[in-house]
Amino acid sequence: MTEQEKKTRQLEVSGKLLRMSQALQKEGQDNDDETLQVTGNLIMLISGTMAIKEDLDSIADLCAMFSAKKILEGMGDAFDDYVRDIDED
């Protein structure tokens, strides 16, 4: 795929994500469902960042950090013990 074809495809996907986000936001408003509204906002954010690689990379980094945080929180005491063992070495 050429660079121009990639850019065209990215714009197509960005447009589809934008329409999806708008539909979720409207559904969320109509049904008083904040989760759908927020999900629509997040999809809109992704749609808007697709055009600028640096922005998309920043969003991807933030998502990775959030995922790592959730994993560590899920480990609970096991993680605390692991950190304590590292400090003792």
C-alpha positions in Angstrom: 0.0 0.0 0.0 1.4 3.4 -0.9 1.6 6.2 1.5 -1.2 8.0 -0.2 -3.4 4.9 0.0 -2.6 4.6 3.7 -3.5 8.2 4.3 -6.8 7.8 2.4 -7.6 4.7 4.4 -6.8 6.4 7.6 -9.1 9.2 6.8 -11.9 6.7 5.9 -11.5 5.0 9.2 -11.3 8.3 11.1 -14.6 9.3 9.5 -16.3 6.0 10.5 -15.0 6.4 14.1 -16.3 9.9 14.2 -19.8 8.8 13.0 -19.8 6.0 15.5 -18.8 8.3 18.3 -21.6 10.7 17.4 -24.1 7.9 17.4 -22.9 6.7 20.8 -23.1 10.2 22.3 -26.6 10.7 21.0 -27.7 7.3 22.3 -26.2 8.1 25.6 -27.9 11.5 25.8 -31.3 10.0 24.7 -31.1 7.2 27.3 -29.3 9.1 30.1 -26.4 6.7 29.8 -23.2 8.4 30.8 -21.1 5.4 29.9 -22.2 5.5 26.3 -21.5 9.3 26.2 -18.0 8.9 27.6 -17.3 6.0 25.2 -18.4 8.2 22.3 -16.0 10.9 23.5 -13.1 8.5 23.7 -13.8 7.2 20.2 -13.9 10.8 19.0 -10.5 11.4 20.6 -9.0 8.5 18.7 -10.7 9.6 15.5 -9.2 13.1 15.9 -5.7 11.9 16.7 -5.4 9.5 13.7 -4.2 12.3 11.4 -1.2 13.2 13.6 1.1 10.2 14.4 2.7 11.9 17.4 -0.8 12.5 18.9 -1.8 8.9 18.3 1.4 7.7 19.9 0.8 9.9 22.9 -2.7 8.4 23.3 -1.4 4.9 22.9 1.2 5.6 25.6 -1.4 6.9 28.0 -3.6 3.8 27.4 -0.6 1.5 28.1 0.2 3.4 31.3 -3.4 3.1 32.4 -3.5 -0.6 31.6 -0.3 -1.2 33.6 -1.7 0.8 36.5 -4.9 -1.4 36.5 -2.8 -4.6 36.4 -0.7 -3.5 39.3 -3.7 -2.5 41.3 -5.2 -5.9 40.6 -2.1 -7.6 42.0 -2.7 -6.0 45.4 -0.5 -7.4 48.2 1.5 -9.5 45.8 2.8 -6.4 44.1 3.6 -4.8 47.5 5.5 -7.9 48.5 7.4 -7.8 45.2 8.4 -4.2 45.7 9.4 -4.9 49.3 11.7 -7.7 48.1 13.3 -5.4 45.5 14.0 -2.8 48.2 15.6 -5.4 50.5 18.1 -6.5 47.7 
